[in-house]
């Protein structure tokens, strides 16, 4: 069986590990460069992307992660999607640039910043201070939308979701990710 790594520096990595297991896969938490060598793909969890960036730099993981993404699948949710993007706004910050999407952080505003809802295709989606994908390049395929905006996308090896499929009882995204390993 292939192994999905879950970046475990910050955020809801434990929920991802459990979601991988619910989907029938094997997951290990990754905290450093050595761990990356042992996995077939990697999940970047939700959390706080600015904090994750700081920790990635501290652990000297930013560049190894980018190189990992040139060879193996990455699935980023929420803060993880922000890390995968080409450009980030509100405010501008560094990102891995592994997917041709531009995202705006905390884009749903303060009043309704978190909610459990249904996407246009009927699947449950949990949004927590979510970003909005403001631009998706020609090579990006939209897998789900909410209020007209792409919220789950794939491009080449990678996938990104602006919601938290790991917090729903059933996650199509985790199942699909495991198939890609
Ligand atoms: N608001 C967070 C950020 O900008 C993301 C929120 C999340 O991952 N749930 O990094």
Backbone and ligand atoms as CSV (ligand in chain L), in Angstrom:
chain,resi,resn,atom,element,x,y,z
A,1,UNK,N,N,0.841,-1.205,0.000
A,1,UNK,CA,C,0.000,0.000,0.000
A,1,UNK,C,C,0.874,1.252,0.000
A,2,UNK,N,N,0.461,2.242,-0.767
A,2,UNK,CA,C,1.216,3.500,-0.804
A,2,UNK,C,C,0.954,4.295,0.481
A,3,UNK,N,N,1.862,5.212,0.766
A,3,UNK,CA,C,1.754,5.980,2.005
A,3,UNK,C,C,1.592,7.471,1.716
A,4,UNK,N,N,0.568,8.048,2.350
A,4,UNK,CA,C,0.358,9.493,2.244
A,4,UNK,C,C,1.000,10.171,3.447
A,5,UNK,N,N,1.886,11.111,3.189
A,5,UNK,CA,C,2.433,11.917,4.273
A,5,UNK,C,C,1.485,13.065,4.576
A,6,UNK,N,N,1.457,13.477,5.828
A,6,UNK,CA,C,0.689,14.671,6.202
A,6,UNK,C,C,1.664,15.622,6.890
A,7,UNK,N,N,1.839,16.800,6.326
A,7,UNK,CA,C,2.753,17.768,6.943
A,7,UNK,C,C,2.211,18.142,8.321
A,8,UNK,N,N,3.017,17.911,9.350
A,8,UNK,CA,C,2.508,18.030,10.724
A,8,UNK,C,C,3.269,19.095,11.512
A,9,UNK,N,N,3.479,20.251,10.892
A,9,UNK,CA,C,4.155,21.348,11.589
A,9,UNK,C,C,3.156,22.178,12.373
A,10,UNK,N,N,1.941,22.293,11.839
A,10,UNK,CA,C,0.918,23.169,12.426
A,10,UNK,C,C,-0.398,22.852,11.736
A,11,UNK,N,N,-1.517,23.128,12.413
A,11,UNK,CA,C,-2.819,22.976,11.771
A,11,UNK,C,C,-3.476,21.634,12.063
A,12,UNK,N,N,-4.493,21.280,11.255
A,12,UNK,CA,C,-5.311,20.111,11.599
A,12,UNK,C,C,-4.813,18.829,10.917
A,13,UNK,N,N,-3.525,18.561,11.115
A,13,UNK,CA,C,-2.926,17.389,10.452
A,13,UNK,C,C,-3.493,16.071,10.963
A,14,UNK,N,N,-3.908,16.068,12.228
A,14,UNK,CA,C,-4.421,14.813,12.786
A,14,UNK,C,C,-5.743,14.427,12.116
A,15,UNK,N,N,-6.581,15.418,11.849
A,15,UNK,CA,C,-7.849,15.144,11.155
A,15,UNK,C,C,-7.578,14.568,9.765
A,16,UNK,N,N,-6.518,15.039,9.112
A,16,UNK,CA,C,-6.167,14.500,7.791
A,16,UNK,C,C,-5.700,13.054,7.878
A,17,UNK,N,N,-4.910,12.790,8.902
A,17,UNK,CA,C,-4.426,11.411,9.067
A,17,UNK,C,C,-5.625,10.474,9.216
A,18,UNK,N,N,-6.582,10.886,10.025
A,18,UNK,CA,C,-7.770,10.054,10.226
A,18,UNK,C,C,-8.608,9.949,8.951
A,19,UNK,N,N,-8.689,11.040,8.198
A,19,UNK,CA,C,-9.479,11.013,6.951
A,19,UNK,C,C,-8.838,10.064,5.934
A,20,UNK,N,N,-7.516,10.042,5.888
A,20,UNK,CA,C,-6.822,9.098,4.993
A,20,UNK,C,C,-7.153,7.671,5.422
A,21,UNK,N,N,-7.135,7.445,6.730
A,21,UNK,CA,C,-7.428,6.096,7.226
A,21,UNK,C,C,-8.884,5.713,6.948
A,22,UNK,N,N,-9.807,6.662,7.124
A,22,UNK,CA,C,-11.227,6.375,6.805
A,22,UNK,C,C,-11.396,6.027,5.336
A,23,UNK,N,N,-10.561,6.640,4.492
A,23,UNK,CA,C,-10.649,6.380,3.050
A,23,UNK,C,C,-9.889,5.105,2.664
A,24,UNK,N,N,-9.356,4.402,3.661
A,24,UNK,CA,C,-8.717,3.113,3.398
A,24,UNK,C,C,-7.220,3.197,3.124
A,25,UNK,N,N,-6.617,4.346,3.395
A,25,UNK,CA,C,-5.195,4.521,3.102
A,25,UNK,C,C,-4.325,4.501,4.348
A,26,UNK,N,N,-3.025,4.649,4.113
A,26,UNK,CA,C,-2.068,4.710,5.218
A,26,UNK,C,C,-1.460,6.113,5.251
A,27,UNK,N,N,-1.387,6.684,6.443
A,27,UNK,CA,C,-0.868,8.052,6.563
A,27,UNK,C,C,0.227,8.118,7.616
A,28,UNK,N,N,1.228,8.941,7.354
A,28,UNK,CA,C,2.246,9.208,8.372
A,28,UNK,C,C,2.448,10.715,8.471
A,29,UNK,N,N,2.745,11.170,9.683
A,29,UNK,CA,C,2.983,12.596,9.895
A,29,UNK,C,C,4.436,12.924,9.553
A,30,UNK,N,N,4.594,14.045,8.856
A,30,UNK,CA,C,5.928,14.448,8.380
A,30,UNK,C,C,6.337,15.745,9.069
A,31,UNK,N,N,7.516,15.732,9.676
A,31,UNK,CA,C,7.978,16.938,10.377
A,31,UNK,C,C,9.337,17.422,9.882
A,32,UNK,N,N,9.940,16.652,8.992
A,32,UNK,CA,C,11.261,17.075,8.528
A,32,UNK,C,C,11.583,16.482,7.179
A,33,UNK,N,N,12.763,16.805,6.712
A,33,UNK,CA,C,13.175,16.389,5.361
A,33,UNK,C,C,13.242,14.883,5.198
A,34,UNK,N,N,13.734,14.193,6.256
A,34,UNK,CA,C,13.916,12.740,6.155
A,34,UNK,C,C,12.576,12.058,5.895
A,35,UNK,N,N,11.523,12.558,6.532
A,35,UNK,CA,C,10.199,11.955,6.369
A,35,UNK,C,C,9.710,12.007,4.935
A,36,UNK,N,N,10.061,13.079,4.247
A,36,UNK,CA,C,9.600,13.257,2.859
A,36,UNK,C,C,10.052,12.113,1.949
A,37,UNK,N,N,11.203,11.568,2.250
A,37,UNK,CA,C,11.762,10.496,1.402
A,37,UNK,C,C,10.905,9.236,1.430
A,38,UNK,N,N,10.126,9.111,2.495
A,38,UNK,CA,C,9.439,7.832,2.725
A,38,UNK,C,C,7.989,7.814,2.267
A,39,UNK,N,N,7.495,8.913,1.692
A,39,UNK,CA,C,6.072,8.944,1.334
A,39,UNK,C,C,5.872,9.104,-0.171
A,40,UNK,N,N,4.684,8.676,-0.625
A,40,UNK,CA,C,4.369,8.699,-2.059
A,40,UNK,C,C,3.616,9.949,-2.471
A,41,UNK,N,N,3.145,10.696,-1.483
A,41,UNK,CA,C,2.430,11.935,-1.740
A,41,UNK,C,C,2.302,12.656,-0.417
A,42,UNK,N,N,1.868,13.919,-0.477
A,42,UNK,CA,C,1.856,14.708,0.760
A,42,UNK,C,C,0.602,15.560,0.839
A,43,UNK,N,N,0.029,15.618,2.042
A,43,UNK,CA,C,-1.098,16.517,2.305
A,43,UNK,C,C,-0.596,17.715,3.092
A,44,UNK,N,N,-0.936,18.907,2.616
A,44,UNK,CA,C,-0.656,20.133,3.373
A,44,UNK,C,C,-1.965,20.527,4.040
A,45,UNK,N,N,-2.049,20.487,5.347
A,45,UNK,CA,C,-3.329,20.664,6.031
A,45,UNK,C,C,-3.768,22.130,6.097
A,46,UNK,N,N,-4.977,22.308,6.633
A,46,UNK,CA,C,-5.437,23.655,6.962
A,46,UNK,C,C,-4.806,24.101,8.267
A,47,UNK,N,N,-4.858,25.373,8.496
A,47,UNK,CA,C,-4.249,25.953,9.699
A,47,UNK,C,C,-4.025,27.423,9.430
A,48,UNK,N,N,-2.829,27.872,9.653
A,48,UNK,CA,C,-2.492,29.284,9.421
A,48,UNK,C,C,-1.276,29.308,8.496
A,49,UNK,N,N,-1.514,29.759,7.268
A,49,UNK,CA,C,-0.459,29.629,6.261
A,49,UNK,C,C,0.788,30.445,6.601
A,50,UNK,N,N,0.595,31.589,7.254
A,50,UNK,CA,C,1.753,32.419,7.608
A,50,UNK,C,C,2.636,31.687,8.614
A,51,UNK,N,N,1.986,31.053,9.599
A,51,UNK,CA,C,2.730,30.289,10.609
A,51,UNK,C,C,3.420,29.098,9.950
A,52,UNK,N,N,2.701,28.425,9.043
A,52,UNK,CA,C,3.308,27.280,8.360
A,52,UNK,C,C,4.537,27.701,7.579
A,53,UNK,N,N,4.432,28.826,6.902
A,53,UNK,CA,C,5.585,29.325,6.125
A,53,UNK,C,C,6.787,29.561,7.024
A,54,UNK,N,N,6.496,30.170,8.181
A,54,UNK,CA,C,7.576,30.470,9.127
A,54,UNK,C,C,8.245,29.166,9.579
A,55,UNK,N,N,7.414,28.166,9.899
A,55,UNK,CA,C,7.963,26.888,10.360
A,55,UNK,C,C,8.683,26.145,9.229
A,56,UNK,N,N,8.150,26.255,8.016
A,56,UNK,CA,C,8.823,25.615,6.871
A,56,UNK,C,C,10.216,26.193,6.688
A,57,UNK,N,N,10.323,27.502,6.848
A,57,UNK,CA,C,11.630,28.146,6.709
A,57,UNK,C,C,12.561,27.738,7.845
A,58,UNK,N,N,11.992,27.713,9.055
A,58,UNK,CA,C,12.761,27.329,10.239
A,58,UNK,C,C,13.332,25.914,10.104
A,59,UNK,N,N,12.522,25.015,9.578
A,59,UNK,CA,C,12.937,23.608,9.425
A,59,UNK,C,C,13.687,23.390,8.106
A,60,UNK,N,N,13.896,24.448,7.365
A,60,UNK,CA,C,14.530,24.383,6.032
A,60,UNK,C,C,13.831,23.359,5.142
A,61,UNK,N,N,12.513,23.476,5.143
A,61,UNK,CA,C,11.693,22.525,4.400
A,61,UNK,C,C,11.063,23.135,3.154
A,62,UNK,N,N,11.138,24.445,3.013
A,62,UNK,CA,C,10.434,25.108,1.906
A,62,UNK,C,C,10.908,24.574,0.552
A,63,UNK,N,N,12.200,24.605,0.331
A,63,UNK,CA,C,12.755,24.173,-0.961
A,63,UNK,C,C,12.608,22.658,-1.178
A,64,UNK,N,N,12.906,21.833,-0.160
A,64,UNK,CA,C,12.658,20.390,-0.321
A,64,UNK,C,C,11.201,20.080,-0.657
A,65,UNK,N,N,10.283,20.831,-0.092
A,65,UNK,CA,C,8.862,20.619,-0.365
A,65,UNK,C,C,8.538,20.959,-1.820
A,66,UNK,N,N,9.110,22.052,-2.298
A,66,UNK,CA,C,8.889,22.451,-3.690
A,66,UNK,C,C,9.454,21.381,-4.638
A,67,UNK,N,N,10.614,20.876,-4.301
A,67,UNK,CA,C,11.213,19.826,-5.136
A,67,UNK,C,C,10.406,18.532,-5.087
A,68,UNK,N,N,9.881,18.206,-3.904
A,68,UNK,CA,C,9.012,17.037,-3.751
A,68,UNK,C,C,7.824,17.167,-4.712
A,69,UNK,N,N,7.272,18.372,-4.765
A,69,UNK,CA,C,6.091,18.632,-5.595
A,69,UNK,C,C,6.365,18.561,-7.093
A,70,UNK,N,N,7.613,18.603,-7.494
A,70,UNK,CA,C,7.937,18.454,-8.916
A,70,UNK,C,C,7.845,16.987,-9.322
A,71,UNK,N,N,7.890,16.095,-8.333
A,71,UNK,CA,C,7.920,14.650,-8.619
A,71,UNK,C,C,6.693,13.903,-8.117
A,72,UNK,N,N,6.098,14.376,-7.026
A,72,UNK,CA,C,5.043,13.589,-6.370
A,72,UNK,C,C,3.821,14.451,-6.045
A,73,UNK,N,N,2.648,13.775,-5.919
A,73,UNK,CA,C,1.411,14.523,-5.703
A,73,UNK,C,C,1.327,15.205,-4.337
A,74,UNK,N,N,0.799,16.404,-4.359
A,74,UNK,CA,C,0.508,17.131,-3.119
A,74,UNK,C,C,-0.967,17.525,-3.141
A,75,UNK,N,N,-1.609,17.427,-1.992
A,75,UNK,CA,C,-2.991,17.864,-1.832
A,75,UNK,C,C,-3.013,18.898,-0.713
A,76,UNK,N,N,-3.354,20.125,-1.057
A,76,UNK,CA,C,-3.388,21.202,-0.065
A,76,UNK,C,C,-4.815,21.604,0.251
A,77,UNK,N,N,-5.143,21.687,1.542
A,77,UNK,CA,C,-6.481,22.164,1.920
A,77,UNK,C,C,-6.347,23.484,2.672
A,78,UNK,N,N,-7.147,24.433,2.269
A,78,UNK,CA,C,-7.247,25.744,2.921
A,78,UNK,C,C,-5.859,26.395,3.030
A,79,UNK,N,N,-5.258,26.472,4.221
A,79,UNK,CA,C,-3.909,27.042,4.301
A,79,UNK,C,C,-2.950,26.285,3.362
A,80,UNK,N,N,-3.160,24.981,3.230
A,80,UNK,CA,C,-2.326,24.173,2.333
A,80,UNK,C,C,-2.509,24.578,0.881
A,81,UNK,N,N,-3.744,24.937,0.511
A,81,UNK,CA,C,-4.007,25.420,-0.854
A,81,UNK,C,C,-3.300,26.754,-1.078
A,82,UNK,N,N,-3.276,27.562,-0.029
A,82,UNK,CA,C,-2.594,28.866,-0.113
A,82,UNK,C,C,-1.095,28.643,-0.358
A,83,UNK,N,N,-0.538,27.648,0.306
A,83,UNK,CA,C,0.897,27.352,0.118
A,83,UNK,C,C,1.199,26.868,-1.301
A,84,UNK,N,N,0.239,26.150,-1.908
A,84,UNK,CA,C,0.480,25.601,-3.255
A,84,UNK,C,C,0.385,26.653,-4.362
A,85,UNK,N,N,-0.305,27.747,-4.078
A,85,UNK,CA,C,-0.660,28.727,-5.117
A,85,UNK,C,C,0.549,29.404,-5.752
A,86,UNK,N,N,0.286,29.989,-6.916
A,86,UNK,CA,C,1.326,30.774,-7.588
A,86,UNK,C,C,1.446,32.158,-6.944
A,87,UNK,N,N,0.281,32.762,-6.645
A,87,UNK,CA,C,0.299,34.095,-6.035
A,87,UNK,C,C,-0.742,34.165,-4.928
A,88,UNK,N,N,-0.381,34.873,-3.851
A,88,UNK,CA,C,-1.247,34.997,-2.669
A,88,UNK,C,C,-1.451,36.474,-2.372
A,89,UNK,N,N,-2.710,36.836,-2.077
A,89,UNK,CA,C,-2.992,38.225,-1.702
A,89,UNK,C,C,-3.736,38.277,-0.366
A,90,UNK,N,N,-3.807,39.482,0.183
A,90,UNK,CA,C,-4.534,39.776,1.441
A,90,UNK,C,C,-3.932,39.111,2.670
A,91,UNK,N,N,-2.709,39.364,3.059
A,91,UNK,CA,C,-1.715,40.117,2.299
A,91,UNK,C,C,-0.881,39.193,1.404
A,92,UNK,N,N,-0.040,39.836,0.590
A,92,UNK,CA,C,0.891,39.082,-0.264
A,92,UNK,C,C,1.845,38.293,0.618
A,93,UNK,N,N,2.076,37.025,0.275
A,93,UNK,CA,C,3.094,36.249,0.994
A,93,UNK,C,C,3.693,35.205,0.062
A,94,UNK,N,N,4.793,34.628,0.481
A,94,UNK,CA,C,5.488,33.634,-0.340
A,94,UNK,C,C,4.641,32.370,-0.468
A,95,UNK,N,N,4.859,31.631,-1.542
A,95,UNK,CA,C,4.147,30.363,-1.730
A,95,UNK,C,C,4.997,29.467,-2.624
A,96,UNK,N,N,4.605,28.183,-2.674
A,96,UNK,CA,C,5.413,27.207,-3.410
A,96,UNK,C,C,5.284,27.358,-4.923
A,97,UNK,N,N,4.161,27.914,-5.386
A,97,UNK,CA,C,3.975,28.112,-6.825
A,97,UNK,C,C,3.859,26.808,-7.603
A,98,UNK,N,N,3.355,25.768,-6.966
A,98,UNK,CA,C,3.248,24.471,-7.650
A,98,UNK,C,C,1.950,24.341,-8.434
A,99,UNK,N,N,0.971,25.199,-8.171
A,99,UNK,CA,C,-0.269,25.190,-8.960
A,99,UNK,C,C,-0.523,26.576,-9.527
A,100,UNK,N,N,-1.092,26.590,-10.730
A,100,UNK,CA,C,-1.316,27.861,-11.422
A,100,UNK,C,C,-2.642,28.487,-10.977
A,101,UNK,N,N,-2.704,28.786,-9.667
A,101,UNK,CA,C,-3.881,29.468,-9.119
A,101,UNK,C,C,-3.425,30.668,-8.293
A,102,UNK,N,N,-4.264,31.704,-8.276
A,102,UNK,CA,C,-4.018,32.846,-7.401
A,102,UNK,C,C,-5.111,32.847,-6.343
A,103,UNK,N,N,-4.737,33.007,-5.098
A,103,UNK,CA,C,-5.727,32.951,-4.022
A,103,UNK,C,C,-5.698,34.222,-3.181
A,104,UNK,N,N,-6.883,34.546,-2.676
A,104,UNK,CA,C,-7.006,35.665,-1.732
A,104,UNK,C,C,-7.350,35.068,-0.375
A,105,UNK,N,N,-6.540,35.347,0.620
A,105,UNK,CA,C,-6.758,34.765,1.954
A,105,UNK,C,C,-7.974,35.386,2.639
A,106,UNK,N,N,-8.577,34.622,3.528
A,106,UNK,CA,C,-9.695,35.098,4.369
A,106,UNK,C,C,-10.716,35.878,3.551
A,107,UNK,N,N,-11.091,35.304,2.413
A,107,UNK,CA,C,-11.791,36.101,1.407
A,107,UNK,C,C,-13.307,36.172,1.611
A,108,UNK,N,N,-13.842,35.382,2.533
A,108,UNK,CA,C,-15.295,35.442,2.751
A,108,UNK,C,C,-15.675,36.498,3.790
A,109,UNK,N,N,-14.681,37.140,4.376
A,109,UNK,CA,C,-14.959,38.230,5.304
A,109,UNK,C,C,-15.232,37.733,6.716
A,110,UNK,N,N,-15.296,38.657,7.638
A,110,UNK,CA,C,-15.400,38.356,9.064
A,110,UNK,C,C,-16.741,37.765,9.479
A,111,UNK,N,N,-17.832,38.316,8.952
A,111,UNK,CA,C,-19.168,37.953,9.429
A,111,UNK,C,C,-19.480,36.480,9.221
A,112,UNK,N,N,-19.152,35.986,8.043
A,112,UNK,CA,C,-19.511,34.613,7.693
A,112,UNK,C,C,-18.257,33.804,7.394
A,113,UNK,N,N,-17.275,33.971,8.282
A,113,UNK,CA,C,-15.975,33.405,7.897
A,113,UNK,C,C,-15.910,31.884,7.978
A,114,UNK,N,N,-16.800,31.267,8.761
A,114,UNK,CA,C,-16.768,29.819,8.875
A,114,UNK,C,C,-18.174,29.255,8.751
A,115,UNK,N,N,-18.326,28.171,8.023
A,115,UNK,CA,C,-19.646,27.565,7.835
A,115,UNK,C,C,-19.516,26.131,7.331
A,116,UNK,N,N,-20.577,25.362,7.614
A,116,UNK,CA,C,-20.707,24.030,7.018
A,116,UNK,C,C,-21.806,24.147,5.988
A,117,UNK,N,N,-21.527,23.746,4.758
A,117,UNK,CA,C,-22.516,23.960,3.707
A,117,UNK,C,C,-22.468,22.809,2.704
A,118,UNK,N,N,-23.268,22.932,1.663
A,118,UNK,CA,C,-23.211,21.944,0.569
A,118,UNK,C,C,-22.693,22.638,-0.678
A,119,UNK,N,N,-21.835,21.958,-1.397
A,119,UNK,CA,C,-21.341,22.502,-2.668
A,119,UNK,C,C,-22.379,22.278,-3.748
A,120,UNK,N,N,-22.129,22.852,-4.917
A,120,UNK,CA,C,-23.083,22.728,-6.016
A,120,UNK,C,C,-23.311,21.269,-6.416
A,121,UNK,N,N,-22.317,20.394,-6.161
A,121,UNK,CA,C,-22.484,18.971,-6.496
A,121,UNK,C,C,-23.085,18.164,-5.344
A,122,UNK,N,N,-23.455,18.825,-4.246
A,122,UNK,CA,C,-24.140,18.135,-3.149
A,122,UNK,C,C,-23.232,17.684,-2.016
A,123,UNK,N,N,-21.916,17.678,-2.215
A,123,UNK,CA,C,-21.045,17.217,-1.123
A,123,UNK,C,C,-20.948,18.264,-0.019
A,124,UNK,N,N,-20.797,17.758,1.222
A,124,UNK,CA,C,-20.655,18.663,2.364
A,124,UNK,C,C,-19.301,19.362,2.299
A,125,UNK,N,N,-19.264,20.621,2.704
A,125,UNK,CA,C,-17.985,21.333,2.746
A,125,UNK,C,C,-17.929,22.227,3.981
A,126,UNK,N,N,-16.815,22.120,4.711
A,126,UNK,CA,C,-16.582,22.946,5.891
A,126,UNK,C,C,-15.588,24.043,5.502
A,127,UNK,N,N,-16.029,25.296,5.615
A,127,UNK,CA,C,-15.141,26.423,5.317
A,127,UNK,C,C,-14.752,27.093,6.631
A,128,UNK,N,N,-13.450,27.323,6.826
A,128,UNK,CA,C,-12.980,28.016,8.025
A,128,UNK,C,C,-11.989,29.097,7.591
A,129,UNK,N,N,-12.405,30.354,7.686
A,129,UNK,CA,C,-11.566,31.480,7.247
A,129,UNK,C,C,-10.867,31.128,5.919
A,130,UNK,N,N,-11.703,30.731,4.988
A,130,UNK,CA,C,-11.185,30.149,3.743
A,130,UNK,C,C,-10.709,31.217,2.753
A,131,UNK,N,N,-9.768,30.832,1.913
A,131,UNK,CA,C,-9.383,31.700,0.799
A,131,UNK,C,C,-10.362,31.512,-0.361
A,132,UNK,N,N,-10.331,32.404,-1.324
A,132,UNK,CA,C,-11.051,32.204,-2.585
A,132,UNK,C,C,-10.015,32.133,-3.703
A,133,UNK,N,N,-10.209,31.171,-4.601
A,133,UNK,CA,C,-9.343,31.062,-5.771
A,133,UNK,C,C,-9.815,32.116,-6.767
A,134,UNK,N,N,-9.042,33.173,-6.933
A,134,UNK,CA,C,-9.447,34.304,-7.777
A,134,UNK,C,C,-9.076,34.088,-9.239
A,135,UNK,N,N,-8.066,33.251,-9.478
A,135,UNK,CA,C,-7.681,32.955,-10.859
A,135,UNK,C,C,-7.219,31.507,-10.933
A,136,UNK,N,N,-7.684,30.800,-11.945
A,136,UNK,CA,C,-7.204,29.436,-12.190
A,136,UNK,C,C,-6.733,29.396,-13.631
A,137,UNK,N,N,-5.486,28.972,-13.841
A,137,UNK,CA,C,-4.892,28.944,-15.184
A,137,UNK,C,C,-5.558,27.918,-16.081
A,138,UNK,N,N,-5.210,27.960,-17.357
A,138,UNK,CA,C,-5.838,27.087,-18.359
A,138,UNK,C,C,-5.659,25.605,-18.051
A,139,UNK,N,N,-4.554,25.250,-17.411
A,139,UNK,CA,C,-4.281,23.841,-17.131
A,139,UNK,C,C,-4.977,23.323,-15.884
A,140,UNK,N,N,-5.724,24.186,-15.226
A,140,UNK,CA,C,-6.352,23.810,-13.947
A,140,UNK,C,C,-7.765,23.317,-14.200
A,141,UNK,N,N,-8.101,22.131,-13.653
A,141,UNK,CA,C,-9.445,21.592,-13.806
A,141,UNK,C,C,-10.207,21.822,-12.507
A,142,UNK,N,N,-11.418,22.358,-12.643
A,142,UNK,CA,C,-12.238,22.634,-11.465
A,142,UNK,C,C,-13.067,21.394,-11.136
A,143,UNK,N,N,-12.912,20.865,-9.919
A,143,UNK,CA,C,-13.624,19.660,-9.494
A,143,UNK,C,C,-14.886,19.992,-8.707
A,144,UNK,N,N,-14.935,21.171,-8.087
A,144,UNK,CA,C,-16.157,21.592,-7.384
A,144,UNK,C,C,-16.151,23.105,-7.237
A,145,UNK,N,N,-17.374,23.643,-7.185
A,145,UNK,CA,C,-17.539,25.091,-7.010
A,145,UNK,C,C,-18.476,25.381,-5.858
A,146,UNK,N,N,-18.327,26.593,-5.320
A,146,UNK,CA,C,-19.261,27.093,-4.309
A,146,UNK,C,C,-19.504,28.564,-4.627
A,147,UNK,N,N,-20.772,28.944,-4.720
A,147,UNK,CA,C,-21.144,30.320,-5.090
A,147,UNK,C,C,-20.404,30.774,-6.348
A,148,UNK,N,N,-20.200,29.830,-7.249
A,148,UNK,CA,C,-19.589,30.161,-8.530
A,148,UNK,C,C,-18.070,30.094,-8.555
A,149,UNK,N,N,-17.450,30.134,-7.375
A,149,UNK,CA,C,-15.978,30.108,-7.339
A,149,UNK,C,C,-15.462,28.674,-7.258
A,150,UNK,N,N,-14.319,28.394,-7.897
A,150,UNK,CA,C,-13.712,27.068,-7.746
A,150,UNK,C,C,-13.273,26.866,-6.298
A,151,UNK,N,N,-13.610,25.720,-5.718
A,151,UNK,CA,C,-13.188,25.438,-4.335
A,151,UNK,C,C,-12.395,24.132,-4.233
A,152,UNK,N,N,-12.380,23.377,-5.330
A,152,UNK,CA,C,-11.586,22.138,-5.356
A,152,UNK,C,C,-11.060,22.025,-6.780
A,153,UNK,N,N,-9.745,22.006,-6.925
A,153,UNK,CA,C,-9.142,22.034,-8.261
A,153,UNK,C,C,-7.996,21.040,-8.348
A,154,UNK,N,N,-7.684,20.655,-9.580
A,154,UNK,CA,C,-6.503,19.811,-9.785
A,154,UNK,C,C,-5.713,20.340,-10.976
A,155,UNK,N,N,-4.439,20.111,-10.918
A,155,UNK,CA,C,-3.567,20.471,-12.038
A,155,UNK,C,C,-2.353,19.555,-11.993
A,156,UNK,N,N,-2.166,18.783,-13.034
A,156,UNK,CA,C,-1.030,17.852,-13.060
A,156,UNK,C,C,-1.095,16.911,-11.871
A,157,UNK,N,N,-0.036,16.879,-11.087
A,157,UNK,CA,C,0.036,15.966,-9.948
A,157,UNK,C,C,-0.812,16.420,-8.764
A,158,UNK,N,N,-1.169,17.697,-8.742
A,158,UNK,CA,C,-1.628,18.285,-7.477
A,158,UNK,C,C,-3.121,18.617,-7.421
A,159,UNK,N,N,-3.618,18.687,-6.179
A,159,UNK,CA,C,-4.995,19.107,-5.936
A,159,UNK,C,C,-4.999,20.134,-4.817
A,160,UNK,N,N,-5.981,21.016,-4.873
A,160,UNK,CA,C,-6.154,21.977,-3.786
A,160,UNK,C,C,-7.637,22.140,-3.508
A,161,UNK,N,N,-7.976,22.268,-2.217
A,161,UNK,CA,C,-9.356,22.552,-1.818
A,161,UNK,C,C,-9.336,23.711,-0.838
A,162,UNK,N,N,-10.275,24.639,-1.000
A,162,UNK,CA,C,-10.306,25.777,-0.070
A,162,UNK,C,C,-11.113,25.444,1.176
A,163,UNK,N,N,-11.826,24.293,1.150
A,163,UNK,CA,C,-12.579,23.855,2.335
A,163,UNK,C,C,-11.797,22.730,3.026
A,164,UNK,N,N,-12.451,22.070,3.991
A,164,UNK,CA,C,-11.768,21.064,4.808
A,164,UNK,C,C,-12.439,19.706,4.662
A,165,UNK,N,N,-12.163,18.960,3.605
A,165,UNK,CA,C,-12.800,17.645,3.438
A,165,UNK,C,C,-12.461,16.686,4.579
A,166,UNK,N,N,-11.330,16.927,5.248
A,166,UNK,CA,C,-10.924,16.041,6.355
A,166,UNK,C,C,-11.873,16.154,7.539
A,167,UNK,N,N,-12.704,17.207,7.575
A,167,UNK,CA,C,-13.625,17.393,8.697
A,167,UNK,C,C,-15.015,16.846,8.404
A,168,UNK,N,N,-15.237,16.344,7.201
A,168,UNK,CA,C,-16.520,15.728,6.863
A,168,UNK,C,C,-16.383,14.213,6.988
A,169,UNK,N,N,-17.500,13.550,7.318
A,169,UNK,CA,C,-17.436,12.089,7.531
A,169,UNK,C,C,-16.957,11.338,6.289
A,170,UNK,N,N,-17.357,11.816,5.117
A,170,UNK,CA,C,-16.939,11.174,3.876
A,170,UNK,C,C,-16.202,12.208,3.036
A,171,UNK,N,N,-15.020,11.842,2.553
A,171,UNK,CA,C,-14.247,12.782,1.747
A,171,UNK,C,C,-13.889,12.183,0.394
A,172,UNK,N,N,-14.575,12.651,-0.642
A,172,UNK,CA,C,-14.230,12.239,-2.006
A,172,UNK,C,C,-12.788,12.626,-2.316
A,173,UNK,N,N,-12.379,13.762,-1.772
A,173,UNK,CA,C,-11.051,14.291,-2.091
A,173,UNK,C,C,-9.947,13.361,-1.587
A,174,UNK,N,N,-10.104,12.838,-0.374
A,174,UNK,CA,C,-9.076,11.932,0.151
A,174,UNK,C,C,-9.029,10.627,-0.647
A,175,UNK,N,N,-10.224,10.141,-1.004
A,175,UNK,CA,C,-10.276,8.913,-1.804
A,175,UNK,C,C,-9.544,9.134,-3.135
A,176,UNK,N,N,-9.838,10.254,-3.770
A,176,UNK,CA,C,-9.218,10.564,-5.058
A,176,UNK,C,C,-7.700,10.740,-4.899
A,177,UNK,N,N,-7.310,11.400,-3.834
A,177,UNK,CA,C,-5.879,11.629,-3.612
A,177,UNK,C,C,-5.136,10.298,-3.462
A,178,UNK,N,N,-5.727,9.373,-2.714
A,178,UNK,CA,C,-5.088,8.065,-2.519
A,178,UNK,C,C,-4.935,7.328,-3.843
A,179,UNK,N,N,-5.924,7.501,-4.733
A,179,UNK,CA,C,-5.839,6.855,-6.050
A,179,UNK,C,C,-4.694,7.416,-6.879
A,180,UNK,N,N,-4.306,8.654,-6.580
A,180,UNK,CA,C,-3.263,9.291,-7.383
A,180,UNK,C,C,-1.860,8.918,-6.934
A,181,UNK,N,N,-1.733,8.295,-5.765
A,181,UNK,CA,C,-0.387,7.995,-5.235
A,181,UNK,C,C,0.285,6.881,-6.027
L,1,LIG,N1,N,-7.037,31.821,7.079
L,1,LIG,C1,C,-5.981,30.872,7.016
L,1,LIG,C2,C,-4.796,31.417,6.236
L,1,LIG,O1,O,-4.929,32.402,5.593
L,1,LIG,C3,C,-6.445,29.571,6.412
L,1,LIG,C4,C,-7.557,28.970,7.239
L,1,LIG,C5,C,-7.582,27.489,7.259
L,1,LIG,O2,O,-6.674,26.794,6.837
L,1,LIG,N2,N,-8.662,26.989,7.794
L,1,LIG,O3,O,-3.756,30.856,6.232
